[in-house]
Structure formats: structure tokens, C-alpha cells
Amino acid sequence: MEQTALTKIDRYSQVPGMNSGDITAFLRAFEREVLEPELYAERYSRTVTAKQATVVLGDLHGQLFNLLAFLLDLHTQVNIKYLSLHPASKLLICDPKIQYVFMGDYVDRGERSVEIVMLLFAYKALCPSGIILLQGNHEQAATNEYYGFSKEVEYKLDRVWKMANPQSYGRYGQHSMHSAQSPLWRQFNSVFSKLPFVAVLPGGFMATHGGISPTFVKACSNQRGNFRECLSPGIGAEMVWADPHEGSGWDASPRGAGAWRFGRDIALQFLYSNGLKRLLRGHEQMAKGISTIWLDTKSEYAVQTVFSAADYVGTFCVDKTTNRPLRLPAWEPQMFNGGGQRNHGGMMVVDHSAGSRMDFHPCILSGKEARKLAKTFTGAHCHHSVSASATRECGCHALLRQRMKPRSSISPSVQAEHINCASGSYSLQTVLNKSKTQLIALWAISSPLLALIPTTR
Ligand SMILES: [Mn+2]
């Protein structure tokens, strides 16, 4: 699915099913047929039902290659021989033995947010019980209006609307009027709002984007890990901004009003009251991808952060002379600064095949390893070079930009050009030759999905 659907990409709007009307229809159907039935049954909490293992990923922030690399890497972590892949995918394990839990923050910061959410929604539609998608603080309209996703949607998918509404282009980091936002962007956020906040393996762990918050602890202590009745959208909106701290008690969070940091004593007490051992969460970049705060002396209870975007905000290409992102003139260069921190990305595989005993297997990928793995899958040559102090880097996104040029302007001379980045250069011709049949544009999978999901009841 990921590869074959990618071969016909030239421009987004020329791909069947990839215009704003068809995507809107898909999102509406996905919301109504897949997410709403779950929401009515389980409200904002999901129970992990996998018989053997749960695969937990944290923030992806538009870094598609990190997602692909982890999905591939998983095939070496589990005994893939005994698991079923979904027939439409070379990556997606769809098997009652395994469940994926994604802890939110799919969009913003990176520049392939559209591709990531479309791929994850496709997976969810194809294998609803195999995937739990949680809400992060970036799956809120007020956040992703501000940090890049709204502009990405308008630029990639809703250009007709954008041309009719040129005034809508706020600068990066500035709020614009909601009424002037693209209807497709609003539809994405309507889908986001139907995602749950917590996933729980009863007797085991809970996963959530930020962490526990005062209202959540008040409402949901002593519930035996069943948060169906106690959890509300308002409580969830507080949880997605929470962080742990190594001390005790509640601290006001530097993230702003209404955000809290919870101490070790609070986490331990909450987990214990619900018969749980671990709190898995994302939300904070970690140098090693995963970090652990132990809550007791026997190392039985813990809060663990899993952050999956390696080289966070680091895989971008900007024009050396103008300091602007290539091919996306309407985007703001500030969106792409601050990257190249060379943090590793993490994924946690929780093996609970032995009943009450859980084994936690952290999987860590550097940005370099992630790009290498993704290359073996997509065939896309992905050169990445970073100087020690680089804040701008060169990654595979250049492919995307090239592909977004109008057909008439793609000439041999353009294809042969070299893109110079902060500390390296590579031949775009080589990239295009190698990746012609296996482009990275995962959004195309939405068109087979349109046929899969009935648009009318
Ligand atoms: Mn977050």
C-alpha cells in the first residue's frame, strides 16, 4: 500500500482522491464510521486488548521517516513469522496479538504532518482494533493553527480555497481568525477531537500524551484502570499539557496557565490506586528517545517518556542564501529553526504475553539510522549531513518540494540541480532516479480508502 500508491504522484491535486473534496469526504466517513462508534462505546479511554504485546510510540511531529523506520524496525523486534500483516500494507501488523498505541502529537513542527495523519488514519480504518490513536496537545485546533499544520493543509491540499482566501495566510506563530481557516483544516480538527486521551492495559500500564492532571487524579483515582466514566474532554485537554517532575506534589508548569507538573508521589499514588505499574507518555523531547523516572525503591512503578521524532525539527532544507525553506515560499522560515538537536527517537514494545508480568523493550533509533531504514523501504536516497552547530539540515523533504512544483516547470535542468544545504549537497537527479517508483507521498493511500469506507449509511 505504502509503495504502490505512491507511484502516481506528481502534484497532490492531480492524484485521484487527493483533492480537498475527496479528503473531506474521507475524513467525515472515517470520523463517523470508525471513530464515533468507538467514542460512544468507550468514551475517551481505550482498553488494550492485545494478547501478546503493545507497541507504544510518542511524538512524531510530521517526521514521516521516523514513523516508517520504527514500523520497519518493529519487524525485527517481534517474531514477525507468527504475526499477520495487513494485506494492503508491507508495514502494518494487523493481528490480535499486537496493538499499536500512538500517544499523540502527529502534526506541527515537521513538514509531513498531512502524510503522517493520513497514513495513521488509513491504518486505523484498515485495522480499527489494532491501533489506538490518542490526542496530543497538537491535535487541538488552537495549537495546530499556530505551529504549522493549518498552513501545511492549506498549502498541500486546499490550494483552491487558499487562492480564494489569500488573506488567511497568517504568519507562522500568529493566530488568525478561525472563520478564515480552511474548511479542510477544520475537518481534520473535528476528527482529532474524536480521539481518546488514555489507553490502559488493566493491571499493567496507562499511556497518555502529557500525563496526569489535578482534575484527572481527582476524578479517576480508584477506578481499577477503567476511565470510561470519569474522563471527559475537559479533563483530557488538561492532561495533554502535563509533565512529570522529579520532586513531589503539584508544580505550576512553565508551559503556561492551566498546565501542571506532577511529582513522583502523585504518580505513584495514582497508579497504585488503579492497580497500574507504569505511566507511559510523550510530550517532551528526550536526548535518548526514552527516559524513566522510577517512583519506588523496588523499581516496580515508573513514569516513562517516549519521544519518537529523532533529530527533532531537524530534517529540513532551507535555501542557503535566502534562509528560506525551499519550494514552500509561503511558509515561514522560523518554523524550521531550532532543529538539529540530534536527539534519538524512541519506541517502547511492552511484552505482556506472560500475563501479569510485563517486559519493557525500549527501541531507540538515531536520526541517521531512521533515515537509513526508511531508505531501504522507500528506495528514496536520503542524504543528511549536519555540522556540529547546524540549525538547518538537509533531508528527504526536498523530494516533496520538488514534486510539488507545477508539472510544466519540472525540466531536466531543474532535476539536475544540486540543493546546497548548510553543510552538504546532493544531486537531486540521483534522488529522482532512485525513487521514481517508490515515492514517499503517503497521502495517496486515501484514495483506496474512499472505496473502503461507505460515505452513506
Ligand atoms: Mn506535546
Residues whose N, C-alpha, C, O or C-beta is under 5 A from the ligand:
A	BS01	MN	D105 G136 N137 V240 H283
